[in-house]
Amino acid sequence: MIPELKKVTEQKMQKSLEALQSDLSKVRTGRAHTGILDHVQVDYYGSMMPINQVANITLIDARTIGVQPWEKPLVAKVEKAIRDSDLGLNPASQGDVIRVPMPALTEERRRDLIKVVKHEGENAKIAVRNLRRDANAHLKEALKKKEVSEDDERRAQDDIQKLTDRYVLEVDKLLAEKEKDLMAV
């Protein structure tokens, strides 16, 4: 039971780390890429939909994203959703195509992006710690039911703590890399 619990906890921590890597890849460093808009939600006839489910997203050039909604009435809604997102972008529609220019990163914008990155990292650390808490709760429950001995429970808690420390360190490494990447001009 304990080895299975450790394995499942480690897999979940790895998924948290992968989710952070995915989130960090969306924080831009000056060049345009379509993944930036992945988390933008559009009001599609009363329900919120990801932008990539209501429009084609393409790169027009290295610093401009093109968004072409599949339905004409959605142009204004998609434009508003991009403008209202936390990305700091200013889209402009030309007919049924929305052009999203990537502004050059100022020092202030870089600092703002670093704050966003640190927030994402803190969320990842919280997720890892929550997984530790859940695993420890399972261990305590097993101890109560006399499925494991106190010594085994204590050793398993120590192992899970080591796992937690390792993944928190990985999160810190990812954050440091991204911060360095953002500050490079």
C-alpha positions in Angstrom: 0.0 0.0 0.0 2.8 2.5 0.9 4.8 2.0 -2.3 1.6 2.5 -4.4 0.8 5.7 -2.5 4.3 7.0 -3.0 4.2 6.2 -6.7 0.8 7.9 -7.2 1.9 10.9 -5.3 5.1 11.2 -7.3 3.1 10.9 -10.6 0.7 13.7 -9.5 3.7 15.9 -8.5 5.2 15.3 -11.9 2.0 16.4 -13.5 2.0 19.6 -11.5 5.5 20.3 -12.7 4.5 19.6 -16.3 1.5 21.9 -15.9 3.8 24.6 -14.7 6.1 24.1 -17.7 3.2 24.4 -20.0 2.0 27.6 -18.3 5.5 29.1 -18.4 5.8 28.4 -22.1 2.8 30.6 -22.7 4.5 33.6 -21.0 6.0 35.3 -23.9 9.5 36.7 -24.1 8.9 39.1 -27.0 8.1 36.8 -29.9 4.5 35.8 -30.9 3.3 32.3 -30.6 -0.3 31.0 -30.8 -0.1 29.2 -27.4 -0.2 32.7 -25.7 -4.0 32.8 -26.3 -4.7 29.2 -25.2 -6.3 30.2 -21.8 -8.4 33.1 -23.2 -12.1 32.3 -22.9 -14.8 33.7 -25.2 -18.5 34.1 -24.5 -20.0 31.8 -27.2 -23.8 32.1 -27.1 -23.9 32.1 -23.3 -21.1 29.6 -22.5 -17.5 30.3 -22.1 -15.3 28.5 -24.7 -11.5 28.5 -25.2 -10.6 30.8 -28.1 -9.1 28.0 -30.2 -12.6 26.4 -30.3 -14.3 29.4 -31.9 -11.5 30.7 -34.2 -8.4 29.9 -36.2 -5.2 31.2 -34.6 -2.2 31.7 -36.9 1.0 33.6 -36.9 1.0 36.5 -39.4 4.7 37.3 -38.7 7.1 37.0 -35.9 5.4 39.8 -33.8 1.7 39.4 -34.9 -0.9 36.8 -34.2 -3.9 36.5 -36.5 -7.3 35.3 -35.1 -10.1 34.5 -37.5 -13.4 33.7 -35.7 -15.5 31.1 -37.5 -18.6 33.2 -37.3 -18.8 36.9 -38.2 -20.8 38.0 -35.0 -18.0 36.6 -32.8 -15.3 39.1 -34.0 -16.2 41.7 -31.4 -16.5 39.2 -28.6 -13.2 37.5 -29.4 -11.5 40.9 -29.6 -13.0 41.9 -26.2 -11.9 38.6 -24.7 -8.3 39.1 -25.8 -8.3 42.7 -24.6 -9.7 41.8 -21.2 -7.3 38.9 -20.6 -4.3 39.4 -18.3 -1.9 39.3 -21.3 -1.8 43.1 -21.9 -2.5 42.8 -25.6 -4.3 45.3 -27.8 -6.0 43.5 -30.7 -7.4 45.3 -33.7 -9.9 43.9 -36.1 -9.7 44.3 -39.9 -12.8 42.9 -41.4 -13.2 39.4 -40.0 -9.6 39.0 -39.0 -8.3 40.2 -35.7 -4.6 41.2 -35.6 -2.9 40.9 -32.2 0.5 42.7 -32.3 3.0 41.7 -29.6 4.3 44.9 -28.0 8.0 45.1 -27.4 8.8 44.2 -23.8 9.6 47.2 -21.7 11.5 46.9 -18.4 8.2 47.5 -16.5 6.4 44.8 -18.6 9.2 42.3 -18.0 8.8 42.9 -14.2 5.0 42.4 -14.5 5.6 39.1 -16.4 8.1 38.0 -13.7 5.3 38.6 -11.2 3.0 36.4 -13.2 5.6 33.7 -13.5 6.3 33.8 -9.7 2.5 33.5 -9.1 2.3 30.5 -11.4 5.3 29.0 -9.5 3.7 29.6 -6.2 0.5 27.9 -7.4 2.6 24.9 -8.5 4.3 24.7 -5.1 0.9 24.9 -3.4 -0.3 22.0 -5.6 2.7 19.9 -4.6 2.2 20.6 -0.9 -1.5 19.7 -1.2 -0.4 16.4 -2.7 1.9 15.9 0.3 -0.9 16.7 2.7 -3.3 14.2 0.9 -0.7 11.5 1.0 0.0 12.0 4.7 -3.7 11.9 5.4 -3.9 8.6 3.6 -1.0 7.3 5.7 -2.7 8.5 9.0 -5.9 6.8 7.9 -4.0 3.5 7.2 -2.4 3.8 10.6 -5.8 4.3 12.3 -7.1 1.2 10.5 -3.9 -0.7 11.6 -3.0 -1.4 7.9 0.6 -0.1 8.5 2.9 0.2 11.5 3.8 3.5 13.1 7.4 3.0 11.9 6.3 2.4 8.4 4.0 5.4 8.5 6.8 7.6 9.8 9.3 6.4 7.1 6.7 6.9 4.4 6.0 10.5 5.6 9.7 11.2 5.5 9.9 9.8 1.9 6.9 11.9 0.8 8.6 15.0 2.4 11.7 14.3 0.4 9.6 14.0 -2.8 7.9 17.3 -1.9 11.3 19.0 -1.4 12.6 17.7 -4.7 9.6 18.9 -6.7 9.6 22.3 -4.9 13.3 22.6 -5.9 12.4 21.7 -9.5 9.7 24.5 -9.5 12.3 27.0 -8.2 14.7 25.9 -11.0 12.0 26.4 -13.7 11.2 29.9 -12.3 14.8 30.9 -12.2 15.3 29.9 -15.8 12.2 31.7 -17.0 13.1 34.8 -15.0 16.5 34.8 -16.6 14.9 34.3 -20.0 12.5 37.2 -19.5 15.2 39.6 -18.3 17.5 38.9 -21.3 17.0 41.7 -23.8 
